[in-house]
């Protein structure tokens, strides 16, 4: 069996019983269960949700996206071996710690397989909750051009690239395209200020102004939990993106929870501690893949310049990457997952068949 066979590249074609179109993002696919299956599983499994809560099966793939494109490898390797399982394992680890330390619940109700979550439907808060402990990436590029205000926060002069910031910065952006909010452009992923949130509570889907304080508290506390744990394995938590939403538990309480994924190499920057102290940045996150792409193609401006999106799309569609690049990324994801969780990731020989068998035999949701 080839390595390509162990990669789950297509995850929107599973025979899971649903009455709705499968929603497929860059990495995950979501199958909304029928009302009957949701109600049956809530009763059979004892999930702490409202009896009529809609449930979904979320299947992660091994696809890898960067610069808003999906990338493929030679030999039919249309993803990174072990990437999906590594991301899920890392998120599961952090969500468990958050709950143990009294922060908040997540949208995950059950983990039938390393590539699968059963989740409850959440009403999302329409912000990408971003926290930064170091100045790097897009923030550094703007700072280097002379900008000193980010999301309404004044930043001091004299900072160096990759330097630790004096305090954790919360620099949110919009989730999706929001319309009719004064001063907020109608484009995806645009930076916003705390005043934007306070003046447009309902537009961002918050229940009330107090929940702006709560999301910031949960973001900061979650960041600190992950940062402290990573420090134990001499890794640096640089910056991250969290997402939040509302759910209702079985007794009718509505609560703000963590959703999507947290603290993963896809949603965060993680640096190697010893290398950083020696003056070098070694990425243990998807940023490593971005750098490999920039070095691989002769004209990196295609990847960086949003005005050349057509060329970038063609570049991703017309080129297969060397297996060595995808295997280097695979090693990074598998190694950091093992360091964080203390357990090695085992690659499935036939992940799709395994998922179907489990969801049929243990959950009764295969059509």
Secondary structure as UniProt FT lines:
FT   HELIX           3..6
FT   STRAND          23..24
FT   STRAND          28..33
FT   HELIX           35..45
FT   TURN            51..52
FT   STRAND          55..60
FT   STRAND          64..66
FT   TURN            67..68
FT   STRAND          69..73
FT   HELIX           74..76
FT   TURN            81..82
FT   HELIX           83..100
FT   TURN            101..102
FT   STRAND          108..113
FT   TURN            114..115
FT   STRAND          116..120
FT   STRAND          123..124
FT   STRAND          127..134
FT   HELIX           137..144
FT   TURN            145..146
FT   STRAND          149..150
FT   TURN            151..152
FT   STRAND          153..154
FT   TURN            161..162
FT   STRAND          164..170
FT   STRAND          173..174
FT   TURN            182..183
FT   TURN            188..189
FT   HELIX           194..199
FT   TURN            200..205
FT   HELIX           210..232
FT   TURN            233..234
FT   STRAND          235..248
FT   TURN            250..251
FT   STRAND          254..259
FT   TURN            265..267
FT   STRAND          268..272
FT   HELIX           273..277
FT   TURN            278..279
FT   HELIX           287..296
FT   HELIX           301..304
FT   HELIX           306..308
FT   HELIX           309..318
FT   STRAND          320..321
FT   HELIX           323..341
FT   HELIX           351..361
FT   TURN            362..363
//
